[in-house]
Amino acid sequence: MPQRLGAIFAIALGVTMAVLDGMIANVALPTIADDLGTSAANSIWIVNAYQLVITMSLLSLASLGDLWSYRRVYLIGLSVFASMSVLCALSDSLVTLTLARMLQGLGAAAVMSVNGALTRLIYPSHLLGRGVAINTLIVAVAAAAGPTVAAGVLAVADWPWLFAINVPVGLLALVMGYRFLPANEGSREQRFDKWSALLNAITFGLFFVALTGFAQGHAGWSIAFPLLGALLVGWFFVRRQLDQPLPLLPVDLLRIPIFSLSIGTSVCSFVAQMMAMVSIPFYFQKTLGLSAIETGLLMTPWPLATMVMAPIAGRLLDRVHAGLLGGVGLAMFATGLFLLAALPQQASHVEIMLRMLICGAGFGLFQSPNNHTILTAAPMQRSGGASGMLSTARLVGQTTGAALVALAFNLFSDNGTHASLIAAGSFAALAAMVSMLRIINIRRV
């Protein structure tokens, strides 16, 4: 039991830092831009560089975990993340900060790529549902708490401390991880496929660049060229995977119907989540006329409800099919989003908070069973590939959701926030239907 608790704590610290750092810098961008003497538009790369490298390297590092060792990949990732956090804090120009953030993103990708696989190693099969629920809870709370943590740090210190605080936490996570994380030997007879890693990085990198350009209002060849490049390189990438015994893009796992359905459910749900998270502040402030402080307080019930529901969903997994739990949760999520879109302009705070509670509870009920299904549908020796796909689905969904909000703002002007919530509810409803399809699958997981 102490061994398991120590391992859980090590994973919790690493994942919290990796996810939190994806959100924490957003609040400080204006301050950082002024301090470094750069434009607001250029400062966006402080955030984008981090997300870009994670997206480009997640599957490669997950594959390395399968072949080498989940524990080693995790600990090296923590070391890189903590050391690059020092460079971020010491940066005195946009170039050095962006480069440090790229390397920090590489460390975060290593942590995120194998955390699900390590969770599967730590927990016995009868407790895995609860373990996945805890992991899900950590990711959800860290993502939701990013702006609040950033505001708290900036209230008492300068922006470099947003990155410097990672150092002691990272060192503690390293010590705990070295002491308690379980080891796995990996598949020594297989070699890491460097060409697949390169094709993967180019495919996801071009896709990310195209979506980011779209979200920033670019048009023409500045979007078409990277998108066409992503499709072309992606075709060669997928073709190469079909002949690999342990493919970097886990096409072997995607051939498992319940795995592919769960990945599709995850992508759609995270599109909906990001569309809601980005558009709701605009909706509250521009449409309903609420203040920024009111907006922050009224969004709090969402992560709180997720915190309460995720462990409950983990316990229910022993008695209720994951497809049904996910379908019901996503139906609740969709209902909450549609109710938010239908809010009257003079809605009370209680009405708003109830709708936010429905969204958070529904998302919490869905995510733990879905993550559990993704991990357990894969053979044990392919846990790294499953873990990497789990994180990749989340990132692809969130990136796409943010770009779709930008599209809605461009197409519908003053009604963009309303259109975004309607679209988010539609994606959540689609995810609910895909989740329900798992009930009729070959076997229960």
C-alpha positions in Angstrom: 0.0 0.0 0.0 2.8 2.6 0.8 4.4 1.7 -2.5 1.2 2.3 -4.4 0.4 5.6 -2.6 3.9 6.9 -3.3 3.6 6.0 -7.0 0.1 7.7 -7.2 1.6 10.8 -5.6 4.5 10.9 -8.0 2.1 10.6 -11.0 -0.2 13.2 -9.6 2.5 15.7 -9.2 3.9 15.2 -12.7 0.6 15.2 -14.5 -0.6 18.3 -12.6 2.5 20.3 -13.6 2.2 19.2 -17.3 -1.4 20.0 -17.6 -1.3 23.2 -15.5 1.5 24.6 -17.5 -0.6 24.3 -20.6 -3.1 26.8 -19.1 -1.1 28.9 -16.6 0.8 31.1 -19.0 -2.3 32.4 -20.8 -3.2 34.8 -18.0 0.3 36.3 -17.9 0.7 36.8 -21.7 0.1 40.5 -21.7 2.5 41.0 -18.8 5.2 38.8 -20.4 4.8 40.6 -23.8 5.3 44.0 -22.2 8.3 42.8 -20.1 10.0 41.2 -23.1 9.2 44.0 -25.5 7.2 41.9 -27.9 3.8 42.2 -29.5 0.7 40.5 -28.2 0.4 38.4 -31.4 4.0 37.2 -31.1 3.5 36.3 -27.4 0.9 33.7 -28.4 3.9 31.5 -29.3 4.7 31.2 -25.6 1.6 29.1 -25.3 1.5 27.6 -28.8 5.1 26.3 -28.7 4.3 24.3 -25.6 1.2 22.7 -27.1 2.8 22.2 -30.5 5.7 20.1 -29.2 3.4 18.0 -27.0 1.1 17.3 -30.0 4.1 16.4 -32.2 5.8 14.0 -29.7 3.1 12.3 -27.6 2.7 9.2 -29.7 6.5 8.8 -30.3 7.2 8.9 -26.5 4.3 6.6 -25.8 5.8 4.1 -28.3 9.2 4.6 -26.6 7.6 3.7 -23.3 6.2 0.4 -24.8 9.7 -0.5 -26.2 11.9 0.8 -23.4 10.2 1.5 -20.1 7.3 3.6 -18.9 9.1 4.5 -15.7 12.2 5.7 -17.5 10.3 7.8 -20.0 8.3 9.3 -17.1 11.4 10.2 -15.0 13.4 11.6 -17.9 10.3 13.6 -18.9 10.1 15.0 -15.3 13.8 15.9 -15.4 13.5 17.7 -18.7 10.4 19.5 -17.6 11.9 20.8 -14.3 15.2 21.9 -15.8 13.5 23.7 -18.7 11.2 25.4 -16.2 14.4 27.0 -14.8 15.3 28.3 -18.3 11.8 29.6 -18.7 12.1 31.6 -15.5 15.5 33.0 -16.5 14.5 33.9 -20.1 15.0 37.5 -21.1 13.7 37.4 -24.7 10.8 35.9 -26.6 13.2 33.6 -28.5 14.8 32.1 -25.4 11.4 31.7 -23.6 9.8 30.1 -26.7 12.7 27.7 -27.1 12.6 26.8 -23.4 8.9 26.3 -23.6 9.3 23.9 -26.6 11.8 21.8 -24.6 9.5 22.0 -21.5 6.7 20.7 -23.8 8.8 17.7 -24.7 9.2 16.9 -21.0 5.5 17.3 -20.5 4.7 15.1 -23.4 6.9 12.3 -21.9 5.0 12.6 -18.6 1.6 12.7 -20.3 2.3 9.9 -22.8 2.8 7.1 -20.2 0.9 8.3 -17.2 -2.1 6.1 -18.2 0.2 3.1 -18.7 1.8 3.6 -15.3 -1.6 3.9 -13.7 -2.4 0.5 -15.2 0.7 -1.0 -13.7 0.1 0.5 -10.3 -3.4 -0.7 -9.7 -4.7 -4.3 -9.6 -7.4 -4.9 -12.1 -10.2 -4.8 -9.6 -9.1 -1.3 -8.5 -8.1 0.1 -11.9 -11.5 1.9 -12.4 -10.8 4.0 -9.2 -7.2 4.6 -10.3 -8.3 5.9 -13.7 -10.9 8.1 -11.9 -8.2 9.6 -9.8 -6.0 10.3 -12.8 -9.0 11.8 -14.7 -9.8 14.0 -11.7 -6.2 15.3 -11.5 -6.2 16.3 -15.2 -9.7 17.9 -15.1 -8.9 19.9 -11.9 -5.5 21.0 -13.1 -6.9 22.2 -16.4 -9.7 24.1 -14.8 -7.5 25.6 -12.0 -4.9 27.0 -14.4 -6.2 30.6 -14.6 -6.9 30.7 -10.9 -3.4 29.5 -10.0 -1.8 32.0 -12.4 -3.8 34.8 -10.9 -2.7 33.9 -7.4 1.0 33.7 -8.3 0.9 37.0 -10.2 -0.8 38.7 -7.3 2.4 38.2 -5.2 5.2 37.7 -7.6 6.5 38.4 -11.2 5.7 36.1 -14.1 9.0 34.1 -14.0 7.6 32.5 -10.8 4.9 30.9 -12.9 7.7 28.6 -14.2 10.0 28.6 -11.2 7.4 27.0 -8.9 7.7 23.9 -11.1 11.3 23.3 -9.9 10.7 22.2 -6.3 7.5 20.4 -7.2 9.4 18.6 -10.1 12.2 17.6 -7.8 9.8 16.1 -5.3 8.0 14.2 -8.1 11.4 12.9 -9.3 12.4 11.6 -5.9 9.0 10.0 -5.3 9.0 8.6 -8.8 12.5 7.1 -8.5 11.5 5.6 -5.2 8.0 4.2 -5.9 7.1 3.9 -9.6 7.0 0.3 -10.8 9.4 -0.8 -13.5 8.6 -2.5 -16.8 11.1 -3.9 -19.2 9.3 -3.2 -22.5 9.8 -5.1 -25.7 13.5 -5.5 -26.2 13.2 -7.4 -29.5 11.6 -4.3 -31.2 13.4 -1.1 -32.2 12.2 2.4 -32.1 10.9 3.5 -35.6 12.6 6.9 -36.1 11.0 7.5 -39.5 7.5 7.0 -38.1 8.4 9.4 -35.3 9.4 12.0 -37.9 6.3 11.5 -40.0 4.2 11.7 -36.9 5.8 15.0 -35.8 5.4 16.5 -39.3 1.7 15.4 -39.6 0.6 16.7 -36.2 2.8 19.8 -36.4 1.3 20.8 -39.8 -2.2 20.1 -38.5 -1.6 22.2 -35.4 -0.2 25.1 -37.5 -3.2 25.0 -39.8 -5.7 25.1 -37.0 -3.8 27.8 -35.1 -3.6 29.9 -38.2 -7.3 29.4 -38.8 -8.1 30.4 -35.2 -6.0 33.6 -35.6 -8.0 34.6 -38.7 -5.4 33.7 -41.4 -6.7 32.6 -44.8 -5.6 31.3 -48.2 -2.4 29.3 -48.6 -1.3 30.1 -45.1 -3.9 27.6 -44.0 -4.3 25.4 -47.1 -0.6 24.6 -47.5 0.0 23.2 -44.0 -3.4 21.4 -44.1 -2.6 19.8 -47.4 0.8 18.9 -46.1 -0.6 17.3 -43.1 -3.0 15.2 -45.2 -0.2 14.1 -47.6 2.4 13.3 -45.0 -0.3 11.7 -42.8 -1.2 9.3 -45.6 2.4 8.1 -45.8 2.5 7.9 -42.0 -0.5 5.7 -41.8 0.6 3.5 -44.7 3.9 2.9 -42.9 2.1 1.9 -39.7 0.2 -0.9 -41.3 3.4 -3.0 -41.7 4.8 -2.4 -38.3 4.5 -5.1 -35.5 4.3 -2.3 -32.8 3.1 0.7 -34.8 3.8 4.2 -33.4 0.3 5.2 -34.4 -1.5 2.3 -32.8 -3.5 1.1 -35.8 -3.5 -2.4 -34.2 -5.5 -0.9 -31.3 -7.7 1.2 -33.6 -8.8 -2.1 -35.2 -10.4 -3.0 -31.9 -13.9 -1.6 -32.2 -14.4 -0.6 -28.6 -11.1 1.1 -28.6 -11.7 3.2 -31.7 -15.2 4.0 -30.5 -13.8 5.2 -27.2 -11.2 7.4 -28.9 -13.9 8.9 -31.2 -16.0 9.6 -28.1 -13.1 11.3 -26.4 -12.3 13.5 -29.4 -15.9 14.7 -29.7 -16.3 15.3 -26.0 -13.1 17.4 -25.8 -14.2 19.4 -28.8 -17.3 20.2 -26.8 -15.5 20.9 -23.6 -13.0 23.3 -25.2 -15.8 25.1 -27.2 -17.7 25.6 -23.9 -14.7 26.7 -21.8 -13.6 29.2 -24.4 -17.0 30.6 -25.3 -18.7 30.7 -21.8 -16.7 33.6 -20.5 -17.6 35.7 -23.5 -21.2 34.5 -23.2 -21.4 35.5 -19.6 -19.7 38.9 -20.0 -20.8 40.0 -23.4 -24.3 38.5 -23.6 -25.4 38.3 -20.0 -23.4 41.4 -18.8 -21.6 39.7 -15.9 -18.3 40.9 -14.6 -15.0 38.9 -14.9 -15.2 38.1 -11.1 -18.8 36.8 -11.4 -17.8 34.8 -14.5 -14.9 33.1 -12.6 -17.2 32.3 -9.6 -20.0 31.0 -11.8 -17.7 28.7 -13.7 -16.4 27.1 -10.5 -19.3 24.6 -10.1 -18.2 22.8 -13.3 -14.8 21.5 -12.0 -16.3 21.0 -8.5 -19.0 18.7 -10.0 -16.4 16.9 -12.0 -14.3 16.3 -8.9 -17.3 14.8 -7.1 -18.6 12.7 -10.0 -15.3 11.2 -11.3 -14.6 8.9 -8.3 -18.3 7.9 -8.2 -18.0 6.9 -11.9 -14.9 4.9 -11.1 -16.8 2.9 -8.5 -19.8 2.3 -10.7 -17.6 0.7 -13.4 -17.8 -2.6 -11.6 -21.6 -2.7 -12.0 -22.5 -0.6 -15.0 -21.2 -0.8 -18.6 -18.7 1.9 -19.5 -20.7 2.7 -22.7 -23.9 3.3 -20.7 -22.1 5.4 -18.1 -20.4 7.5 -20.8 -23.6 7.9 -22.8 -25.6 9.0 -19.8 -22.8 11.4 -18.7 -22.4 12.9 -22.1 -26.2 13.3 -22.5 -26.2 15.2 -19.2 -23.2 17.3 -20.5 -25.1 18.1 -23.8 -28.2 19.0 -21.8 -26.2 21.4 -19.6 -24.7 23.0 -22.7 -28.0 23.5 -24.5 -29.5 24.9 -21.3 -26.6 27.4 -21.0 -27.3 28.4 -24.6 -30.9 28.9 -23.8 -30.3 31.1 -20.7 -32.5 34.2 -20.6 -30.6 37.5 -20.4 -31.9 38.1 -16.9 -31.0 34.7 -15.6 -30.2 34.4 -11.9 -26.9 33.2 -10.6 -28.6 30.1 -9.2 -29.9 29.2 -12.7 -26.5 29.6 -14.2 -24.8 27.5 -11.5 -27.3 24.7 -11.8 -26.5 24.5 -15.5 -22.8 24.5 -14.8 -23.2 21.7 -12.3 -25.0 19.6 -14.9 -22.2 20.1 -17.4 -19.5 19.3 -14.8 -21.3 16.2 -13.4 -22.0 14.9 -16.9 -18.4 15.3 -18.0 -17.1 13.7 -14.8 -19.5 10.7 -15.2 -18.3 10.1 -18.8 -14.5 10.6 -18.6 -13.4 8.0 -16.1 -15.2 5.1 -17.7 -14.1 6.2 -21.2 -10.4 6.4 -20.1 -10.7 3.1 -18.3 -12.1 1.5 -21.5 -9.3 2.9 -23.7 -6.6 1.6 -21.3 -8.1 -1.9 -20.7 -9.1 -2.5 -24.3 -5.3 -2.7 -25.2 -3.1 -5.7 -24.4 -0.8 -5.0 -21.4 2.3 -4.7 -23.6 0.5 -1.9 -25.6 -0.5 0.2 -22.6 1.9 2.9 -23.8 0.2 3.2 -27.2 -3.2 3.3 -25.5 -2.0 6.0 -23.0 -0.6 8.0 -25.9 -3.8 7.8 -27.9 -5.8 8.9 -24.8 -3.7 12.1 -24.4 -3.6 12.7 -28.2 -7.4 12.4 -28.4 -7.7 15.1 -25.7 -5.2 17.5 -27.4 -6.7 17.1 -30.9 -10.2 17.6 -29.5 -9.2 20.7 -27.5 -7.2 22.2 -30.4 -10.1 21.6 -32.8 -12.6 23.0 -30.3 -10.7 26.3 -29.9 -10.4 26.7 -33.7 -14.2 26.1 -34.1 -14.9 28.8 -31.5 -12.8 31.2 -33.7 -14.9 30.1 -36.7 -18.1 30.8 -34.9 -17.0 34.2 -33.8 -16.0 35.0 -37.4 -19.3 33.7 -38.9 -21.8 34.9 -36.4 -20.2 38.0 -34.9 -22.3 39.0 -31.9 -24.0 35.6 -31.7 -20.7 33.7 -31.9 -20.8 32.6 -28.2 -24.4 31.3 -28.6 -23.5 29.4 -31.8 -20.4 27.9 -30.0 -22.5 26.6 -27.1 -25.1 25.1 -29.6 -22.3 23.4 -31.5 -20.6 22.2 -28.3 -23.9 20.7 -27.2 -24.2 19.0 -30.6 -20.7 17.5 -30.3 -21.5 16.3 -26.8 -24.7 14.7 -28.1 -22.8 13.0 -30.9 -20.3 11.7 -28.4 -23.1 10.3 -26.3 -24.4 8.4 -29.3 -21.0 7.0 -30.1 -20.5 6.0 -26.5 -23.8 4.1 -26.5 -22.6 2.1 -29.5 -20.1 0.4 -27.3 -22.9 -1.4 -25.4 -23.5 -3.6 -28.4 -19.8 -4.3 -28.9 -18.4 -7.8 -28.7 -17.2 -7.8 -25.1 -17.7 -5.8 -22.0 -14.6 -4.0 -20.7 
